[in-house]
Amino acid sequence: MMDDAIRASEAVSSGDHVDLDLFHDAVFEMRFERPEPGSDLRDRFDKTMEVPVSLDAPFGATGPMLFRFGDMLSLLFDWTTVQSGMKVSDPDYLLFDYTRMMMGFRLFRPQPRRIEMIGLGGGSLAKACYRCLPDCDITVVEIDPEVIALRDRFHVPADDHRFRVICADGVDYVANASGRPDVLFLDGFDSRGLPKALSERGFYDSCRARLGSEGLLVANLCDNDAGFALPKRRIAASFDGRAIAIPAERRGNRIVFACADAAFPPPTESLRRTVDDLPSHGAVDYAAKARRIEPELMRWAPRP
């Protein structure tokens, strides 16, 4: 999820460009009552702006909306936050910088065998992991059936022998499901932000227990005092202090990587060796991600 401050991220070629600044301005400056499905929104914009705009609210007055803005399809519950976004001409492309930073988990766990995700949204992370990790088993847990019902619109893969989306409460799933993942993603926002149940110390303790001593937690937090400081402290406490937080390129979000392994966080040399073995995937430049993470790792380095 992105708050009002988030903006465009790493530059892309002109042929791939989506104007995220213009998109966010369009969303956050409208702030009108929820329109009827099929409403003509063009009167809300500058007549000279040649960007196709449409809205579909398939689930009525309270469910998620689909907002089409040029080559971008986004998932919204209201006009204050964007839950997810997809480039229509390239559905697997990771548009938002926070999703690319979350994919930086491969710098710590290059070849996980099992991934679990709390929160589906538009499926950006699920698609990225499905495409670049063909031998990995992936389970996505989403509490809202109306969000799951939109999976085809966002080209989320169909369930198969190694990929599944289940409708369940993420807190209950983490506490009670069998098995142990190598990586656990937390990206379970609603229209009001990070749900209280996903920011409690007890929940992070359950994440630690589920991951064991070597599993990696990857949590998306808003980069503001209310949405970051307390959850970050609680995550760190649950993982014996072994948690690092990396701002996304334009800062609207921070990504927390946490692991109870005594070898975490690794030294910068280990990260650099991993980069050499990781091919770039879509919009993810792992070398660039490593450069953003290294200053945080250096703070953990033992002093001479």
C-alpha positions as CSV (number, residue, x, y, z in Angstrom):
1,M,0.0,0.0,0.0
2,M,1.2,3.6,-0.7
3,D,0.2,6.6,1.4
4,D,-0.2,10.2,0.0
5,A,3.5,10.9,0.0
6,I,4.6,8.1,-2.3
7,R,5.6,9.0,-5.8
8,A,7.3,7.6,-8.9
9,S,10.3,5.4,-8.5
10,E,13.4,4.3,-10.5
11,A,13.5,5.6,-14.0
12,V,12.4,3.3,-16.8
13,S,12.9,3.7,-20.5
14,S,10.5,6.0,-22.4
15,G,8.8,3.1,-24.0
16,D,8.0,1.6,-20.6
17,H,7.1,4.8,-18.9
18,V,4.0,5.2,-16.7
19,D,3.6,8.7,-15.3
20,L,3.1,7.8,-11.6
21,D,3.2,11.4,-10.5
22,L,0.3,12.2,-12.7
23,F,-1.5,9.1,-11.6
24,H,-1.1,9.9,-7.9
25,D,-2.2,13.5,-8.5
26,A,-5.3,12.2,-10.2
27,V,-6.2,9.8,-7.4
28,F,-5.4,12.0,-4.4
29,E,-6.8,15.3,-5.7
30,M,-10.2,13.8,-6.6
31,R,-11.4,12.9,-3.1
32,F,-15.1,12.8,-4.1
33,E,-17.8,10.5,-2.9
34,R,-17.7,7.0,-4.3
35,P,-19.1,7.2,-7.8
36,E,-21.5,4.8,-9.5
37,P,-19.8,2.1,-11.6
38,G,-19.3,3.3,-15.1
39,S,-19.3,7.0,-14.1
40,D,-17.6,9.3,-16.6
41,L,-14.6,10.7,-14.7
42,R,-13.1,12.7,-17.6
43,D,-14.8,16.0,-16.4
44,R,-12.6,15.8,-13.3
45,F,-9.5,16.2,-15.4
46,D,-7.8,18.8,-17.6
47,K,-9.5,18.5,-21.0
48,T,-6.1,18.6,-22.7
49,M,-4.8,15.6,-20.9
50,E,-4.9,12.7,-23.3
51,V,-5.0,9.8,-20.8
52,P,-7.9,7.3,-20.9
53,V,-9.7,7.2,-17.6
54,S,-12.3,4.8,-16.4
55,L,-13.7,3.4,-13.1
56,D,-15.3,0.0,-12.3
57,A,-16.7,-0.6,-8.8
58,P,-17.9,-4.2,-9.3
59,F,-18.8,-4.9,-5.6
60,G,-21.0,-1.9,-4.9
61,A,-20.7,0.8,-2.3
62,T,-18.0,-0.7,0.0
63,G,-15.9,-3.2,-2.0
64,P,-12.7,-2.5,-4.0
65,M,-12.7,-0.3,-7.1
66,L,-10.7,-0.7,-10.3
67,F,-9.3,2.6,-11.6
68,R,-7.9,2.6,-15.1
69,F,-5.6,5.5,-15.8
70,G,-3.8,5.3,-19.1
71,D,-1.7,2.1,-19.2
72,M,-2.2,1.5,-15.4
73,L,-4.9,-0.5,-13.6
74,S,-5.1,0.1,-9.9
75,L,-7.0,-1.3,-7.0
76,L,-8.6,1.2,-4.6
77,F,-11.0,1.2,-1.7
78,D,-11.3,5.0,-1.6
79,W,-9.5,8.0,-2.9
80,T,-6.9,8.3,-0.2
81,T,-4.8,5.2,-0.7
82,V,-3.7,3.0,-3.6
83,Q,-3.7,-0.7,-2.7
84,S,-2.0,-2.0,-5.8
85,G,-1.2,-1.1,-9.4
86,M,-0.4,-2.9,-12.7
87,K,0.9,-1.9,-16.1
88,V,-1.8,-3.2,-18.4
89,S,0.7,-3.7,-21.3
90,D,3.1,-5.6,-19.1
91,P,1.2,-7.2,-16.2
92,D,4.4,-8.6,-14.6
93,Y,6.2,-5.3,-14.4
94,L,6.7,-4.1,-10.8
95,L,5.5,-0.5,-11.0
96,F,6.0,0.6,-7.4
97,D,9.3,1.0,-5.7
98,Y,8.2,-0.7,-2.5
99,T,7.5,-3.9,-4.3
100,R,10.9,-3.9,-5.9
101,M,12.5,-3.3,-2.6
102,M,10.5,-6.2,-1.1
103,M,11.9,-8.4,-3.9
104,G,15.3,-7.6,-2.5
105,F,14.7,-10.5,-0.1
106,R,16.6,-12.6,-2.7
107,L,19.8,-10.9,-1.5
108,F,19.3,-12.7,1.8
109,R,17.4,-15.9,0.6
110,P,18.3,-16.3,-3.2
111,Q,16.5,-19.6,-3.7
112,P,13.7,-20.2,-1.2
113,R,11.8,-23.4,-1.5
114,R,8.6,-22.1,0.2
115,I,7.1,-18.6,0.4
116,E,4.1,-17.4,2.2
117,M,2.4,-14.0,1.7
118,I,-0.1,-12.2,3.9
119,G,-2.1,-9.9,1.6
120,L,-2.8,-10.3,-2.1
121,G,-3.9,-6.9,-3.4
122,G,-3.3,-6.8,-7.1
123,G,-0.8,-9.7,-6.8
124,S,2.4,-7.9,-7.9
125,L,4.7,-9.7,-5.5
126,A,2.9,-13.0,-6.0
127,K,3.4,-12.8,-9.8
128,A,7.0,-11.7,-9.5
129,C,7.9,-14.7,-7.2
130,Y,5.9,-17.1,-9.3
131,R,7.8,-16.1,-12.5
132,C,11.3,-15.8,-11.2
133,L,11.3,-18.8,-8.8
134,P,9.9,-21.7,-10.8
135,D,10.8,-24.3,-8.1
136,C,9.3,-22.4,-5.2
137,D,6.0,-23.3,-3.5
138,I,3.9,-20.1,-2.9
139,T,0.9,-19.6,-0.7
140,V,-0.9,-16.3,-0.6
141,V,-3.4,-15.5,2.2
142,E,-6.0,-12.8,1.6
143,I,-8.8,-12.0,4.0
144,D,-11.1,-10.2,1.6
145,P,-12.9,-12.5,-1.0
146,E,-13.8,-9.5,-3.1
147,V,-10.1,-8.8,-3.6
148,I,-9.5,-12.4,-4.6
149,A,-12.3,-12.2,-7.0
150,L,-10.3,-9.6,-9.0
151,R,-7.3,-11.9,-9.4
152,D,-8.0,-12.5,-13.1
153,R,-8.1,-8.8,-13.8
154,F,-4.6,-8.5,-12.5
155,H,-3.3,-11.6,-14.3
156,V,-2.6,-13.4,-11.0
157,P,-1.7,-17.0,-12.0
158,A,-4.3,-19.8,-11.5
159,D,-3.9,-22.1,-8.6
160,D,-1.7,-25.1,-9.4
161,H,0.6,-27.6,-7.8
162,R,3.0,-24.9,-6.5
163,F,0.8,-21.8,-6.2
164,R,-2.4,-21.1,-4.4
165,V,-4.5,-18.1,-3.1
166,I,-6.6,-18.9,0.0
167,C,-9.2,-16.8,1.7
168,A,-8.3,-16.7,5.4
169,D,-7.3,-14.4,8.3
170,G,-3.5,-13.9,8.1
171,V,-3.2,-13.8,11.9
172,D,-4.9,-17.2,12.3
173,Y,-3.0,-18.7,9.4
174,V,0.4,-17.7,10.7
175,A,-0.5,-19.1,14.2
176,N,-2.1,-22.3,13.1
177,A,-1.1,-23.5,9.6
178,S,1.3,-26.4,9.3
179,G,4.8,-26.2,7.7
180,R,7.5,-23.7,7.8
181,P,8.3,-21.1,5.1
182,D,11.7,-19.9,4.1
183,V,10.3,-16.4,3.5
184,L,7.1,-14.7,4.9
185,F,5.9,-11.5,3.3
186,L,3.6,-9.1,5.2
187,D,1.8,-6.7,3.0
188,G,-1.8,-6.8,4.4
189,F,-3.1,-3.3,4.3
190,D,-6.8,-2.2,4.2
191,S,-8.4,1.1,3.4
192,R,-7.3,2.5,6.8
193,G,-3.7,1.4,6.6
194,L,-1.9,-1.4,8.5
195,P,-4.6,-3.4,10.5
196,K,-4.1,-3.4,14.2
197,A,-4.0,-7.2,14.2
198,L,-1.0,-7.2,11.9
199,S,1.0,-4.8,14.0
200,E,0.7,-6.4,17.4
201,R,3.8,-7.9,19.2
202,G,1.9,-11.2,19.6
203,F,1.5,-11.5,15.8
204,Y,5.2,-10.8,15.2
205,D,6.0,-13.4,17.8
206,S,3.9,-15.9,15.8
207,C,5.8,-14.9,12.7
208,R,9.1,-15.7,14.5
209,A,7.8,-19.0,15.7
210,R,6.5,-19.9,12.2
211,L,9.8,-19.0,10.5
212,G,12.0,-20.7,13.0
213,S,15.6,-19.6,13.4
214,E,16.5,-19.2,9.7
215,G,13.3,-18.0,8.0
216,L,13.2,-14.4,6.7
217,L,10.4,-11.9,7.4
218,V,9.8,-9.2,4.8
219,A,7.3,-6.5,6.0
220,N,6.0,-3.5,4.2
221,L,5.4,-0.5,6.5
222,C,4.3,3.1,5.8
223,D,7.1,5.5,6.2
224,N,5.5,7.8,8.8
225,D,5.6,8.0,12.6
226,A,2.2,6.3,13.1
227,G,2.8,3.5,10.6
228,F,6.4,2.7,11.1
229,A,8.1,3.3,14.5
230,L,6.0,1.1,16.7
231,P,5.6,-1.9,14.3
232,K,9.3,-1.8,13.6
233,R,10.2,-1.9,17.3
234,R,7.9,-4.8,17.8
235,I,9.3,-6.7,14.9
236,A,12.8,-6.2,16.1
237,A,11.8,-7.3,19.6
238,S,10.3,-10.5,18.3
239,F,13.4,-11.3,16.2
240,D,16.0,-10.6,18.9
241,G,16.8,-7.2,17.5
242,R,17.8,-8.6,14.1
243,A,15.8,-6.4,11.9
244,I,16.8,-3.7,9.3
245,A,14.5,-1.2,7.6
246,I,15.2,0.1,4.1
247,P,13.3,3.1,2.7
248,A,11.8,2.7,-0.8
249,E,13.3,5.0,-3.4
250,R,10.8,7.8,-2.8
251,R,10.3,6.9,0.8
252,G,6.5,6.4,1.0
253,N,7.2,3.0,2.4
254,R,9.9,1.2,4.4
255,I,10.7,-2.5,4.0
256,V,11.7,-4.4,7.1
257,F,13.8,-7.5,6.8
258,A,14.1,-9.6,10.0
259,C,15.5,-13.0,10.9
260,A,16.4,-14.6,14.2
261,D,19.5,-16.3,12.7
262,A,22.7,-15.2,14.5
263,A,24.3,-14.6,11.1
264,F,21.7,-12.0,10.2
265,P,22.2,-9.3,9.0
266,P,25.0,-10.6,6.8
267,P,28.2,-8.7,6.1
268,T,28.3,-6.5,3.0
269,E,30.7,-8.8,1.3
270,S,28.1,-11.6,1.4
271,L,25.5,-9.4,-0.2
272,R,27.9,-8.5,-3.0
273,R,28.6,-12.1,-3.7
274,T,24.9,-12.9,-3.9
275,V,24.3,-10.0,-6.4
276,D,26.8,-11.5,-8.8
277,D,24.6,-14.7,-9.0
278,L,21.2,-13.0,-9.3
279,P,20.0,-11.9,-12.7
280,S,17.8,-8.8,-12.8
281,H,14.1,-9.7,-13.0
282,G,11.7,-7.3,-14.7
283,A,12.2,-4.0,-13.0
284,V,14.3,-5.4,-10.1
285,D,17.9,-4.3,-10.2
286,Y,19.5,-6.4,-7.4
287,A,22.7,-4.5,-7.6
288,A,20.8,-1.2,-7.0
289,K,18.9,-2.8,-4.1
290,A,22.2,-4.0,-2.6
291,R,23.6,-0.5,-2.7
292,R,20.5,0.7,-0.8
293,I,20.8,-2.0,1.8
294,E,24.6,-1.9,2.4
295,P,24.7,1.3,4.6
296,E,22.3,-0.4,7.0
297,L,24.5,-3.6,7.1
298,M,27.6,-1.5,7.8
299,R,25.9,-0.2,11.0
300,W,25.9,-3.9,12.2
301,A,29.5,-4.5,11.2
302,P,31.8,-5.1,14.3
303,R,34.0,-2.2,15.1
304,P,37.8,-2.7,14.8
